[in-house]
């Protein structure tokens, strides 16, 4: 897990981009990867713990893909 910051999140589409030094260019994330109860969404600037993978292909133009996204307490 690494600490990351949400760059952008598209509630209506259920995905967004999370930035960390370990994922240059951004990491694609889907709402199903967010570890929380209820409606799963993130906000730009929010800190999260990120587990990611480099699947060898791009997902919407991103080389990294989230496996788990855990929002940090505010």
PDB file of N, H, CA, C and O in Angstrom:
ATOM      1  N   UNK A   1       0.842  -1.190   0.000  1.00  0.00           N
ATOM      2  CA  UNK A   1       0.000   0.000   0.000  1.00  0.00           C
ATOM      3  C   UNK A   1       0.879   1.242   0.000  1.00  0.00           C
ATOM      4  O   UNK A   1       1.921   1.276   0.654  1.00  0.00           O
ATOM      5  N   UNK A   2       0.457   2.249  -0.728  1.00  0.00           N
ATOM      6  H   UNK A   2      -0.390   2.221  -1.259  1.00  0.00           H
ATOM      7  CA  UNK A   2       1.132   3.536  -0.759  1.00  0.00           C
ATOM      8  C   UNK A   2       0.098   4.630  -0.497  1.00  0.00           C
ATOM      9  O   UNK A   2      -1.099   4.430  -0.699  1.00  0.00           O
ATOM     10  N   UNK A   3       0.571   5.775  -0.049  1.00  0.00           N
ATOM     11  H   UNK A   3       1.544   5.938   0.116  1.00  0.00           H
ATOM     12  CA  UNK A   3      -0.309   6.923   0.124  1.00  0.00           C
ATOM     13  C   UNK A   3      -0.458   7.617  -1.219  1.00  0.00           C
ATOM     14  O   UNK A   3       0.527   7.835  -1.925  1.00  0.00           O
ATOM     15  N   UNK A   4      -1.681   7.961  -1.568  1.00  0.00           N
ATOM     16  H   UNK A   4      -2.481   7.784  -0.994  1.00  0.00           H
ATOM     17  CA  UNK A   4      -1.961   8.600  -2.856  1.00  0.00           C
ATOM     18  C   UNK A   4      -3.002   9.698  -2.673  1.00  0.00           C
ATOM     19  O   UNK A   4      -3.680   9.775  -1.648  1.00  0.00           O
ATOM     20  N   UNK A   5      -3.108  10.539  -3.688  1.00  0.00           N
ATOM     21  H   UNK A   5      -2.557  10.477  -4.520  1.00  0.00           H
ATOM     22  CA  UNK A   5      -4.063  11.643  -3.691  1.00  0.00           C
ATOM     23  C   UNK A   5      -4.974  11.505  -4.899  1.00  0.00           C
ATOM     24  O   UNK A   5      -4.513  11.236  -6.009  1.00  0.00           O
ATOM     25  N   UNK A   6      -6.269  11.690  -4.678  1.00  0.00           N
ATOM     26  H   UNK A   6      -6.644  11.909  -3.777  1.00  0.00           H
ATOM     27  CA  UNK A   6      -7.235  11.620  -5.777  1.00  0.00           C
ATOM     28  C   UNK A   6      -7.066  12.859  -6.657  1.00  0.00           C
ATOM     29  O   UNK A   6      -7.198  13.986  -6.181  1.00  0.00           O
ATOM     30  N   UNK A   7      -6.776  12.648  -7.928  1.00  0.00           N
ATOM     31  H   UNK A   7      -6.668  11.732  -8.314  1.00  0.00           H
ATOM     32  CA  UNK A   7      -6.645  13.747  -8.889  1.00  0.00           C
ATOM     33  C   UNK A   7      -8.020  14.171  -9.395  1.00  0.00           C
ATOM     34  O   UNK A   7      -8.357  15.355  -9.416  1.00  0.00           O
ATOM     35  N   UNK A   8      -8.803  13.175  -9.801  1.00  0.00           N
ATOM     36  H   UNK A   8      -8.529  12.214  -9.784  1.00  0.00           H
ATOM     37  CA  UNK A   8     -10.149  13.444 -10.307  1.00  0.00           C
ATOM     38  C   UNK A   8     -11.016  12.217 -10.059  1.00  0.00           C
ATOM     39  O   UNK A   8     -10.518  11.093  -9.988  1.00  0.00           O
ATOM     40  N   UNK A   9     -12.325  12.449  -9.927  1.00  0.00           N
ATOM     41  H   UNK A   9     -12.730  13.362  -9.985  1.00  0.00           H
ATOM     42  CA  UNK A   9     -13.259  11.343  -9.745  1.00  0.00           C
ATOM     43  C   UNK A   9     -14.547  11.664 -10.475  1.00  0.00           C
ATOM     44  O   UNK A   9     -15.087  12.761 -10.332  1.00  0.00           O
ATOM     45  N   UNK A  10     -15.043  10.722 -11.253  1.00  0.00           N
ATOM     46  H   UNK A  10     -14.604   9.830 -11.370  1.00  0.00           H
ATOM     47  CA  UNK A  10     -16.258  10.884 -12.054  1.00  0.00           C
ATOM     48  C   UNK A  10     -17.364  10.009 -11.474  1.00  0.00           C
ATOM     49  O   UNK A  10     -17.502   8.841 -11.837  1.00  0.00           O
ATOM     50  N   UNK A  11     -18.143  10.584 -10.573  1.00  0.00           N
ATOM     51  H   UNK A  11     -18.031  11.533 -10.278  1.00  0.00           H
ATOM     52  CA  UNK A  11     -19.219   9.827  -9.914  1.00  0.00           C
ATOM     53  C   UNK A  11     -20.150   9.165 -10.920  1.00  0.00           C
ATOM     54  O   UNK A  11     -20.522   8.003 -10.764  1.00  0.00           O
ATOM     55  N   UNK A  12     -20.526   9.921 -11.964  1.00  0.00           N
ATOM     56  H   UNK A  12     -20.224  10.866 -12.091  1.00  0.00           H
ATOM     57  CA  UNK A  12     -21.499   9.418 -12.929  1.00  0.00           C
ATOM     58  C   UNK A  12     -20.965   8.236 -13.740  1.00  0.00           C
ATOM     59  O   UNK A  12     -21.742   7.436 -14.259  1.00  0.00           O
ATOM     60  N   UNK A  13     -19.640   8.128 -13.848  1.00  0.00           N
ATOM     61  H   UNK A  13     -19.009   8.778 -13.426  1.00  0.00           H
ATOM     62  CA  UNK A  13     -19.039   7.020 -14.586  1.00  0.00           C
ATOM     63  C   UNK A  13     -18.422   5.972 -13.668  1.00  0.00           C
ATOM     64  O   UNK A  13     -18.123   4.861 -14.106  1.00  0.00           O
ATOM     65  N   UNK A  14     -18.229   6.320 -12.394  1.00  0.00           N
ATOM     66  H   UNK A  14     -18.471   7.222 -12.039  1.00  0.00           H
ATOM     67  CA  UNK A  14     -17.721   5.361 -11.419  1.00  0.00           C
ATOM     68  C   UNK A  14     -16.231   5.095 -11.460  1.00  0.00           C
ATOM     69  O   UNK A  14     -15.777   4.034 -11.032  1.00  0.00           O
ATOM     70  N   UNK A  15     -15.463   6.050 -11.973  1.00  0.00           N
ATOM     71  H   UNK A  15     -15.832   6.912 -12.322  1.00  0.00           H
ATOM     72  CA  UNK A  15     -14.016   5.858 -12.008  1.00  0.00           C
ATOM     73  C   UNK A  15     -13.309   7.193 -11.892  1.00  0.00           C
ATOM     74  O   UNK A  15     -13.915   8.256 -12.023  1.00  0.00           O
ATOM     75  N   UNK A  16     -11.977   7.108 -11.637  1.00  0.00           N
ATOM     76  H   UNK A  16     -11.484   6.244 -11.530  1.00  0.00           H
ATOM     77  CA  UNK A  16     -11.179   8.312 -11.527  1.00  0.00           C
ATOM     78  C   UNK A  16      -9.704   7.990 -11.564  1.00  0.00           C
ATOM     79  O   UNK A  16      -9.299   6.872 -11.881  1.00  0.00           O
ATOM     80  N   UNK A  17      -8.899   9.004 -11.228  1.00  0.00           N
ATOM     81  H   UNK A  17      -9.229   9.912 -10.971  1.00  0.00           H
ATOM     82  CA  UNK A  17      -7.453   8.883 -11.292  1.00  0.00           C
ATOM     83  C   UNK A  17      -6.861   9.253  -9.940  1.00  0.00           C
ATOM     84  O   UNK A  17      -7.244  10.249  -9.326  1.00  0.00           O
ATOM     85  N   UNK A  18      -5.920   8.430  -9.489  1.00  0.00           N
ATOM     86  H   UNK A  18      -5.609   7.621  -9.987  1.00  0.00           H
ATOM     87  CA  UNK A  18      -5.254   8.627  -8.208  1.00  0.00           C
ATOM     88  C   UNK A  18      -3.752   8.758  -8.491  1.00  0.00           C
ATOM     89  O   UNK A  18      -3.203   8.001  -9.292  1.00  0.00           O
ATOM     90  N   UNK A  19      -3.090   9.718  -7.833  1.00  0.00           N
ATOM     91  H   UNK A  19      -3.536  10.332  -7.182  1.00  0.00           H
ATOM     92  CA  UNK A  19      -1.668   9.968  -8.055  1.00  0.00           C
ATOM     93  C   UNK A  19      -0.823   9.560  -6.857  1.00  0.00           C
ATOM     94  O   UNK A  19      -1.201   9.779  -5.707  1.00  0.00           O
ATOM     95  N   UNK A  20       0.325   8.964  -7.148  1.00  0.00           N
ATOM     96  H   UNK A  20       0.632   8.785  -8.083  1.00  0.00           H
ATOM     97  CA  UNK A  20       1.331   8.655  -6.130  1.00  0.00           C
ATOM     98  C   UNK A  20       2.690   8.638  -6.825  1.00  0.00           C
ATOM     99  O   UNK A  20       2.753   8.464  -8.043  1.00  0.00           O
ATOM    100  N   UNK A  21       3.789   8.817  -6.069  1.00  0.00           N
ATOM    101  H   UNK A  21       3.738   8.958  -5.080  1.00  0.00           H
ATOM    102  CA  UNK A  21       5.119   8.751  -6.684  1.00  0.00           C
ATOM    103  C   UNK A  21       5.391   7.390  -7.346  1.00  0.00           C
ATOM    104  O   UNK A  21       6.164   7.311  -8.301  1.00  0.00           O
ATOM    105  N   UNK A  22       4.768   6.339  -6.848  1.00  0.00           N
ATOM    106  H   UNK A  22       4.140   6.403  -6.072  1.00  0.00           H
ATOM    107  CA  UNK A  22       4.994   4.986  -7.377  1.00  0.00           C
ATOM    108  C   UNK A  22       4.211   4.712  -8.659  1.00  0.00           C
ATOM    109  O   UNK A  22       4.466   3.715  -9.336  1.00  0.00           O
ATOM    110  N   UNK A  23       3.255   5.590  -9.001  1.00  0.00           N
ATOM    111  H   UNK A  23       3.049   6.399  -8.451  1.00  0.00           H
ATOM    112  CA  UNK A  23       2.432   5.392 -10.199  1.00  0.00           C
ATOM    113  C   UNK A  23       2.504   6.634 -11.087  1.00  0.00           C
ATOM    114  O   UNK A  23       1.503   7.333 -11.244  1.00  0.00           O
ATOM    115  N   UNK A  24       3.678   6.923 -11.674  1.00  0.00           N
ATOM    116  H   UNK A  24       4.491   6.355 -11.547  1.00  0.00           H
ATOM    117  CA  UNK A  24       3.823   8.132 -12.486  1.00  0.00           C
ATOM    118  C   UNK A  24       2.820   8.175 -13.637  1.00  0.00           C
ATOM    119  O   UNK A  24       2.623   7.186 -14.342  1.00  0.00           O
ATOM    120  N   UNK A  25       2.198   9.321 -13.811  1.00  0.00           N
ATOM    121  H   UNK A  25       2.358  10.125 -13.238  1.00  0.00           H
ATOM    122  CA  UNK A  25       1.183   9.482 -14.852  1.00  0.00           C
ATOM    123  C   UNK A  25      -0.216   9.187 -14.368  1.00  0.00           C
ATOM    124  O   UNK A  25      -1.184   9.466 -15.077  1.00  0.00           O
ATOM    125  N   UNK A  26      -0.349   8.626 -13.171  1.00  0.00           N
ATOM    126  H   UNK A  26       0.437   8.399 -12.596  1.00  0.00           H
ATOM    127  CA  UNK A  26      -1.669   8.359 -12.597  1.00  0.00           C
ATOM    128  C   UNK A  26      -2.045   6.902 -12.594  1.00  0.00           C
ATOM    129  O   UNK A  26      -1.527   6.100 -13.371  1.00  0.00           O
ATOM    130  N   UNK A  27      -2.956   6.576 -11.707  1.00  0.00           N
ATOM    131  H   UNK A  27      -3.377   7.227 -11.076  1.00  0.00           H
ATOM    132  CA  UNK A  27      -3.461   5.208 -11.534  1.00  0.00           C
ATOM    133  C   UNK A  27      -4.974   5.227 -11.702  1.00  0.00           C
ATOM    134  O   UNK A  27      -5.671   5.950 -10.990  1.00  0.00           O
ATOM    135  N   UNK A  28      -5.479   4.442 -12.632  1.00  0.00           N
ATOM    136  H   UNK A  28      -4.913   3.855 -13.211  1.00  0.00           H
ATOM    137  CA  UNK A  28      -6.912   4.347 -12.884  1.00  0.00           C
ATOM    138  C   UNK A  28      -7.574   3.578 -11.744  1.00  0.00           C
ATOM    139  O   UNK A  28      -7.065   2.546 -11.306  1.00  0.00           O
ATOM    140  N   UNK A  29      -8.701   4.080 -11.270  1.00  0.00           N
ATOM    141  H   UNK A  29      -9.114   4.918 -11.626  1.00  0.00           H
ATOM    142  CA  UNK A  29      -9.430   3.391 -10.204  1.00  0.00           C
ATOM    143  C   UNK A  29     -10.913   3.316 -10.493  1.00  0.00           C
ATOM    144  O   UNK A  29     -11.489   4.244 -11.063  1.00  0.00           O
ATOM    145  N   UNK A  30     -11.526   2.229 -10.109  1.00  0.00           N
ATOM    146  H   UNK A  30     -11.058   1.476  -9.646  1.00  0.00           H
ATOM    147  CA  UNK A  30     -12.969   1.992 -10.296  1.00  0.00           C
ATOM    148  C   UNK A  30     -13.646   1.994  -8.930  1.00  0.00           C
ATOM    149  O   UNK A  30     -13.029   1.638  -7.927  1.00  0.00           O
ATOM    150  N   UNK A  31     -14.906   2.393  -8.893  1.00  0.00           N
ATOM    151  H   UNK A  31     -15.408   2.682  -9.708  1.00  0.00           H
ATOM    152  CA  UNK A  31     -15.618   2.464  -7.611  1.00  0.00           C
ATOM    153  C   UNK A  31     -15.627   1.123  -6.881  1.00  0.00           C
ATOM    154  O   UNK A  31     -15.670   1.098  -5.651  1.00  0.00           O
ATOM    155  N   UNK A  32     -15.586   0.020  -7.604  1.00  0.00           N
ATOM    156  H   UNK A  32     -15.551   0.041  -8.603  1.00  0.00           H
ATOM    157  CA  UNK A  32     -15.628  -1.301  -6.965  1.00  0.00           C
ATOM    158  C   UNK A  32     -14.353  -1.602  -6.180  1.00  0.00           C
ATOM    159  O   UNK A  32     -14.327  -2.542  -5.385  1.00  0.00           O
ATOM    160  N   UNK A  33     -13.292  -0.812  -6.394  1.00  0.00           N
ATOM    161  H   UNK A  33     -13.313  -0.049  -7.040  1.00  0.00           H
ATOM    162  CA  UNK A  33     -12.036  -1.012  -5.675  1.00  0.00           C
ATOM    163  C   UNK A  33     -11.981  -0.215  -4.374  1.00  0.00           C
ATOM    164  O   UNK A  33     -11.048  -0.381  -3.588  1.00  0.00           O
ATOM    165  N   UNK A  34     -12.977   0.654  -4.138  1.00  0.00           N
ATOM    166  H   UNK A  34     -13.735   0.789  -4.776  1.00  0.00           H
ATOM    167  CA  UNK A  34     -12.986   1.475  -2.928  1.00  0.00           C
ATOM    168  C   UNK A  34     -13.491   0.641  -1.762  1.00  0.00           C
ATOM    169  O   UNK A  34     -14.575   0.060  -1.820  1.00  0.00           O
ATOM    170  N   UNK A  35     -12.693   0.590  -0.707  1.00  0.00           N
ATOM    171  H   UNK A  35     -11.812   1.062  -0.660  1.00  0.00           H
ATOM    172  CA  UNK A  35     -13.002  -0.217   0.470  1.00  0.00           C
ATOM    173  C   UNK A  35     -13.782   0.626   1.486  1.00  0.00           C
ATOM    174  O   UNK A  35     -13.204   1.189   2.416  1.00  0.00           O
ATOM    175  N   UNK A  36     -15.091   0.701   1.294  1.00  0.00           N
ATOM    176  H   UNK A  36     -15.560   0.243   0.539  1.00  0.00           H
ATOM    177  CA  UNK A  36     -15.969   1.443   2.200  1.00  0.00           C
ATOM    178  C   UNK A  36     -17.387   0.917   2.050  1.00  0.00           C
ATOM    179  O   UNK A  36     -17.698   0.200   1.099  1.00  0.00           O
ATOM    180  N   UNK A  37     -18.232   1.273   2.985  1.00  0.00           N
ATOM    181  H   UNK A  37     -17.979   1.856   3.758  1.00  0.00           H
ATOM    182  CA  UNK A  37     -19.638   0.863   2.952  1.00  0.00           C
ATOM    183  C   UNK A  37     -20.465   1.916   2.215  1.00  0.00           C
ATOM    184  O   UNK A  37     -20.056   3.073   2.121  1.00  0.00           O
ATOM    185  N   UNK A  38     -21.616   1.521   1.697  1.00  0.00           N
ATOM    186  H   UNK A  38     -21.948   0.581   1.773  1.00  0.00           H
ATOM    187  CA  UNK A  38     -22.530   2.462   1.058  1.00  0.00           C
ATOM    188  C   UNK A  38     -22.046   2.907  -0.311  1.00  0.00           C
ATOM    189  O   UNK A  38     -21.321   2.190  -1.002  1.00  0.00           O
ATOM    190  N   UNK A  39     -22.469   4.119  -0.688  1.00  0.00           N
ATOM    191  H   UNK A  39     -23.058   4.701  -0.127  1.00  0.00           H
ATOM    192  CA  UNK A  39     -22.101   4.684  -1.987  1.00  0.00           C
ATOM    193  C   UNK A  39     -20.599   4.907  -2.026  1.00  0.00           C
ATOM    194  O   UNK A  39     -20.044   5.556  -1.139  1.00  0.00           O
ATOM    195  N   UNK A  40     -19.945   4.383  -3.031  1.00  0.00           N
ATOM    196  H   UNK A  40     -20.395   3.856  -3.752  1.00  0.00           H
ATOM    197  CA  UNK A  40     -18.481   4.464  -3.123  1.00  0.00           C
ATOM    198  C   UNK A  40     -18.075   5.540  -4.125  1.00  0.00           C
ATOM    199  O   UNK A  40     -18.291   5.412  -5.330  1.00  0.00           O
ATOM    200  N   UNK A  41     -17.482   6.601  -3.588  1.00  0.00           N
ATOM    201  H   UNK A  41     -17.307   6.705  -2.609  1.00  0.00           H
ATOM    202  CA  UNK A  41     -16.989   7.694  -4.418  1.00  0.00           C
ATOM    203  C   UNK A  41     -15.839   8.361  -3.688  1.00  0.00           C
ATOM    204  O   UNK A  41     -15.692   8.221  -2.473  1.00  0.00           O
ATOM    205  N   UNK A  42     -15.032   9.083  -4.434  1.00  0.00           N
ATOM    206  H   UNK A  42     -15.151   9.197  -5.420  1.00  0.00           H
ATOM    207  CA  UNK A  42     -13.901   9.812  -3.879  1.00  0.00           C
ATOM    208  C   UNK A  42     -14.009  11.270  -4.302  1.00  0.00           C
ATOM    209  O   UNK A  42     -14.801  11.617  -5.179  1.00  0.00           O
ATOM    210  N   UNK A  43     -13.202  12.121  -3.667  1.00  0.00           N
ATOM    211  H   UNK A  43     -12.559  11.840  -2.955  1.00  0.00           H
ATOM    212  CA  UNK A  43     -13.205  13.551  -3.981  1.00  0.00           C
ATOM    213  C   UNK A  43     -11.796  13.994  -4.354  1.00  0.00           C
ATOM    214  O   UNK A  43     -10.827  13.531  -3.753  1.00  0.00           O
ATOM    215  N   UNK A  44     -11.667  14.889  -5.339  1.00  0.00           N
ATOM    216  H   UNK A  44     -12.455  15.266  -5.827  1.00  0.00           H
ATOM    217  CA  UNK A  44     -10.345  15.409  -5.685  1.00  0.00           C
ATOM    218  C   UNK A  44      -9.646  15.985  -4.454  1.00  0.00           C
ATOM    219  O   UNK A  44     -10.250  16.706  -3.659  1.00  0.00           O
ATOM    220  N   UNK A  45      -8.366  15.653  -4.313  1.00  0.00           N
ATOM    221  H   UNK A  45      -7.876  15.068  -4.959  1.00  0.00           H
ATOM    222  CA  UNK A  45      -7.575  16.110  -3.178  1.00  0.00           C
ATOM    223  C   UNK A  45      -7.605  15.176  -1.980  1.00  0.00           C
ATOM    224  O   UNK A  45      -6.815  15.342  -1.051  1.00  0.00           O
ATOM    225  N   UNK A  46      -8.497  14.204  -1.982  1.00  0.00           N
ATOM    226  H   UNK A  46      -9.139  14.069  -2.736  1.00  0.00           H
ATOM    227  CA  UNK A  46      -8.630  13.264  -0.867  1.00  0.00           C
ATOM    228  C   UNK A  46      -7.429  12.326  -0.810  1.00  0.00           C
ATOM    229  O   UNK A  46      -6.957  11.847  -1.841  1.00  0.00           O
ATOM    230  N   UNK A  47      -6.933  12.066   0.414  1.00  0.00           N
ATOM    231  H   UNK A  47      -7.316  12.455   1.252  1.00  0.00           H
ATOM    232  CA  UNK A  47      -5.848  11.103   0.604  1.00  0.00           C
ATOM    233  C   UNK A  47      -6.421   9.703   0.754  1.00  0.00           C
ATOM    234  O   UNK A  47      -7.440   9.500   1.413  1.00  0.00           O
ATOM    235  N   UNK A  48      -5.751   8.742   0.133  1.00  0.00           N
ATOM    236  H   UNK A  48      -4.923   8.907  -0.403  1.00  0.00           H
ATOM    237  CA  UNK A  48      -6.175   7.342   0.186  1.00  0.00           C
ATOM    238  C   UNK A  48      -4.944   6.462   0.329  1.00  0.00           C
ATOM    239  O   UNK A  48      -3.830   6.883   0.019  1.00  0.00           O
ATOM    240  N   UNK A  49      -5.152   5.241   0.798  1.00  0.00           N
ATOM    241  H   UNK A  49      -6.058   4.899   1.050  1.00  0.00           H
ATOM    242  CA  UNK A  49      -4.139   4.200   0.740  1.00  0.00           C
ATOM    243  C   UNK A  49      -4.444   3.401  -0.518  1.00  0.00           C
ATOM    244  O   UNK A  49      -5.585   3.002  -0.752  1.00  0.00           O
ATOM    245  N   UNK A  50      -3.421   3.174  -1.321  1.00  0.00           N
ATOM    246  H   UNK A  50      -2.494   3.498  -1.132  1.00  0.00           H
ATOM    247  CA  UNK A  50      -3.603   2.588  -2.644  1.00  0.00           C
ATOM    248  C   UNK A  50      -2.767   1.335  -2.800  1.00  0.00           C
ATOM    249  O   UNK A  50      -1.574   1.322  -2.498  1.00  0.00           O
ATOM    250  N   UNK A  51      -3.405   0.291  -3.272  1.00  0.00           N
ATOM    251  H   UNK A  51      -4.375   0.302  -3.518  1.00  0.00           H
ATOM    252  CA  UNK A  51      -2.710  -0.913  -3.726  1.00  0.00           C
ATOM    253  C   UNK A  51      -2.959  -0.973  -5.224  1.00  0.00           C
ATOM    254  O   UNK A  51      -4.109  -0.877  -5.654  1.00  0.00           O
ATOM    255  N   UNK A  52      -1.913  -1.131  -6.033  1.00  0.00           N
ATOM    256  H   UNK A  52      -0.979  -1.209  -5.683  1.00  0.00           H
ATOM    257  CA  UNK A  52      -2.037  -1.020  -7.478  1.00  0.00           C
ATOM    258  C   UNK A  52      -1.306  -2.153  -8.187  1.00  0.00           C
ATOM    259  O   UNK A  52      -0.546  -2.912  -7.586  1.00  0.00           O
ATOM    260  N   UNK A  53      -1.568  -2.236  -9.496  1.00  0.00           N
ATOM    261  H   UNK A  53      -2.185  -1.620  -9.984  1.00  0.00           H
ATOM    262  CA  UNK A  53      -0.875  -3.198 -10.344  1.00  0.00           C
ATOM    263  C   UNK A  53      -0.553  -2.529 -11.679  1.00  0.00           C
ATOM    264  O   UNK A  53      -1.185  -1.545 -12.061  1.00  0.00           O
ATOM    265  N   UNK A  54       0.416  -3.066 -12.365  1.00  0.00           N
ATOM    266  H   UNK A  54       0.930  -3.866 -12.055  1.00  0.00           H
ATOM    267  CA  UNK A  54       0.772  -2.638 -13.721  1.00  0.00           C
ATOM    268  C   UNK A  54       0.448  -3.819 -14.635  1.00  0.00           C
ATOM    269  O   UNK A  54       1.289  -4.696 -14.830  1.00  0.00           O
ATOM    270  N   UNK A  55      -0.778  -3.852 -15.202  1.00  0.00           N
ATOM    271  H   UNK A  55      -1.462  -3.139 -15.043  1.00  0.00           H
ATOM    272  CA  UNK A  55      -1.226  -5.046 -15.916  1.00  0.00           C
ATOM    273  C   UNK A  55      -0.557  -5.310 -17.264  1.00  0.00           C
ATOM    274  O   UNK A  55      -0.791  -6.360 -17.862  1.00  0.00           O
ATOM    275  N   UNK A  56       0.276  -4.377 -17.761  1.00  0.00           N
ATOM    276  H   UNK A  56       0.467  -3.524 -17.275  1.00  0.00           H
ATOM    277  CA  UNK A  56       0.922  -4.611 -19.050  1.00  0.00           C
ATOM    278  C   UNK A  56       0.139  -4.059 -20.229  1.00  0.00           C
ATOM    279  O   UNK A  56       0.542  -4.234 -21.379  1.00  0.00           O
ATOM    280  N   UNK A  57      -0.973  -3.395 -19.956  1.00  0.00           N
ATOM    281  H   UNK A  57      -1.300  -3.252 -19.022  1.00  0.00           H
ATOM    282  CA  UNK A  57      -1.764  -2.711 -20.981  1.00  0.00           C
ATOM    283  C   UNK A  57      -2.340  -1.460 -20.317  1.00  0.00           C
ATOM    284  O   UNK A  57      -2.316  -1.346 -19.092  1.00  0.00           O
ATOM    285  N   UNK A  58      -2.848  -0.536 -21.102  1.00  0.00           N
ATOM    286  H   UNK A  58      -2.867  -0.628 -22.098  1.00  0.00           H
ATOM    287  CA  UNK A  58      -3.391   0.677 -20.505  1.00  0.00           C
ATOM    288  C   UNK A  58      -4.891   0.552 -20.283  1.00  0.00           C
ATOM    289  O   UNK A  58      -5.605  -0.088 -21.055  1.00  0.00           O
ATOM    290  N   UNK A  59      -5.341   1.174 -19.222  1.00  0.00           N
ATOM    291  H   UNK A  59      -4.762   1.695 -18.594  1.00  0.00           H
ATOM    292  CA  UNK A  59      -6.765   1.240 -18.883  1.00  0.00           C
ATOM    293  C   UNK A  59      -7.150   2.703 -19.041  1.00  0.00           C
ATOM    294  O   UNK A  59      -6.748   3.537 -18.230  1.00  0.00           O
ATOM    295  N   UNK A  60      -7.916   3.022 -20.067  1.00  0.00           N
ATOM    296  H   UNK A  60      -8.242   2.344 -20.726  1.00  0.00           H
ATOM    297  CA  UNK A  60      -8.299   4.407 -20.364  1.00  0.00           C
ATOM    298  C   UNK A  60      -7.077   5.321 -20.440  1.00  0.00           C
ATOM    299  O   UNK A  60      -7.151   6.490 -20.061  1.00  0.00           O
ATOM    300  N   UNK A  61      -5.948   4.791 -20.932  1.00  0.00           N
ATOM    301  H   UNK A  61      -5.888   3.842 -21.241  1.00  0.00           H
ATOM    302  CA  UNK A  61      -4.742   5.570 -21.120  1.00  0.00           C
ATOM    303  C   UNK A  61      -3.782   5.567 -19.940  1.00  0.00           C
ATOM    304  O   UNK A  61      -2.751   6.237 -19.997  1.00  0.00           O
ATOM    305  N   UNK A  62      -4.086   4.836 -18.872  1.00  0.00           N
ATOM    306  H   UNK A  62      -4.923   4.292 -18.826  1.00  0.00           H
ATOM    307  CA  UNK A  62      -3.233   4.790 -17.680  1.00  0.00           C
ATOM    308  C   UNK A  62      -2.547   3.430 -17.576  1.00  0.00           C
ATOM    309  O   UNK A  62      -3.174   2.387 -17.761  1.00  0.00           O
ATOM    310  N   UNK A  63      -1.242   3.460 -17.274  1.00  0.00           N
ATOM    311  H   UNK A  63      -0.732   4.307 -17.124  1.00  0.00           H
ATOM    312  CA  UNK A  63      -0.456   2.225 -17.199  1.00  0.00           C
ATOM    313  C   UNK A  63      -0.657   1.473 -15.897  1.00  0.00           C
ATOM    314  O   UNK A  63      -0.310   0.296 -15.795  1.00  0.00           O
ATOM    315  N   UNK A  64      -1.221   2.153 -14.892  1.00  0.00           N
ATOM    316  H   UNK A  64      -1.503   3.109 -14.975  1.00  0.00           H
ATOM    317  CA  UNK A  64      -1.424   1.541 -13.572  1.00  0.00           C
ATOM    318  C   UNK A  64      -2.919   1.454 -13.281  1.00  0.00           C
ATOM    319  O   UNK A  64      -3.706   2.303 -13.701  1.00  0.00           O
ATOM    320  N   UNK A  65      -3.286   0.405 -12.552  1.00  0.00           N
ATOM    321  H   UNK A  65      -2.647  -0.285 -12.211  1.00  0.00           H
ATOM    322  CA  UNK A  65      -4.693   0.174 -12.208  1.00  0.00           C
ATOM    323  C   UNK A  65      -4.795  -0.161 -10.726  1.00  0.00           C
ATOM    324  O   UNK A  65      -4.021  -0.966 -10.209  1.00  0.00           O
ATOM    325  N   UNK A  66      -5.745   0.456 -10.054  1.00  0.00           N
ATOM    326  H   UNK A  66      -6.374   1.110 -10.474  1.00  0.00           H
ATOM    327  CA  UNK A  66      -5.955   0.210  -8.630  1.00  0.00           C
ATOM    328  C   UNK A  66      -6.490  -1.200  -8.409  1.00  0.00           C
ATOM    329  O   UNK A  66      -7.280  -1.717  -9.200  1.00  0.00           O
ATOM    330  N   UNK A  67      -6.041  -1.810  -7.313  1.00  0.00           N
ATOM    331  H   UNK A  67      -5.399  -1.391  -6.670  1.00  0.00           H
ATOM    332  CA  UNK A  67      -6.562  -3.092  -6.857  1.00  0.00           C
ATOM    333  C   UNK A  67      -7.425  -2.849  -5.617  1.00  0.00           C
ATOM    334  O   UNK A  67      -8.504  -3.426  -5.480  1.00  0.00           O
ATOM    335  N   UNK A  68      -6.939  -1.989  -4.716  1.00  0.00           N
ATOM    336  H   UNK A  68      -6.062  -1.521  -4.828  1.00  0.00           H
ATOM    337  CA  UNK A  68      -7.668  -1.575  -3.517  1.00  0.00           C
ATOM    338  C   UNK A  68      -7.424  -0.093  -3.276  1.00  0.00           C
ATOM    339  O   UNK A  68      -6.298   0.391  -3.389  1.00  0.00           O
ATOM    340  N   UNK A  69      -8.496   0.619  -2.942  1.00  0.00           N
ATOM    341  H   UNK A  69      -9.411   0.225  -2.850  1.00  0.00           H
ATOM    342  CA  UNK A  69      -8.410   2.027  -2.573  1.00  0.00           C
ATOM    343  C   UNK A  69      -9.107   2.167  -1.225  1.00  0.00           C
ATOM    344  O   UNK A  69     -10.304   1.904  -1.108  1.00  0.00           O
ATOM    345  N   UNK A  70      -8.349   2.584  -0.203  1.00  0.00           N
ATOM    346  H   UNK A  70      -7.377   2.798  -0.299  1.00  0.00           H
ATOM    347  CA  UNK A  70      -8.918   2.745   1.129  1.00  0.00           C
ATOM    348  C   UNK A  70      -8.851   4.225   1.515  1.00  0.00           C
ATOM    349  O   UNK A  70      -7.764   4.763   1.727  1.00  0.00           O
ATOM    350  N   UNK A  71     -10.027   4.890   1.608  1.00  0.00           N
ATOM    351  H   UNK A  71     -10.909   4.453   1.436  1.00  0.00           H
ATOM    352  CA  UNK A  71     -10.021   6.300   2.003  1.00  0.00           C
ATOM    353  C   UNK A  71      -9.429   6.478   3.395  1.00  0.00           C
ATOM    354  O   UNK A  71      -9.685   5.678   4.296  1.00  0.00           O
ATOM    355  N   UNK A  72      -8.639   7.526   3.563  1.00  0.00           N
ATOM    356  H   UNK A  72      -8.430   8.175   2.832  1.00  0.00           H
ATOM    357  CA  UNK A  72      -8.067   7.853   4.872  1.00  0.00           C
ATOM    358  C   UNK A  72      -9.056   8.747   5.611  1.00  0.00           C
ATOM    359  O   UNK A  72      -9.787   9.524   4.997  1.00  0.00           O
ATOM    360  N   UNK A  73      -9.070   8.624   6.947  1.00  0.00           N
ATOM    361  H   UNK A  73      -8.476   7.992   7.446  1.00  0.00           H
ATOM    362  CA  UNK A  73      -9.960   9.496   7.728  1.00  0.00           C
ATOM    363  C   UNK A  73      -9.601  10.962   7.504  1.00  0.00           C
ATOM    364  O   UNK A  73      -8.430  11.314   7.357  1.00  0.00           O
ATOM    365  N   UNK A  74     -10.620  11.801   7.481  1.00  0.00           N
ATOM    366  H   UNK A  74     -11.570  11.515   7.600  1.00  0.00           H
ATOM    367  CA  UNK A  74     -10.403  13.248   7.261  1.00  0.00           C
ATOM    368  C   UNK A  74      -9.724  13.904   8.434  1.00  0.00           C
ATOM    369  O   UNK A  74      -9.472  15.109   8.407  1.00  0.00           O
TER     370      UNK A  74
END
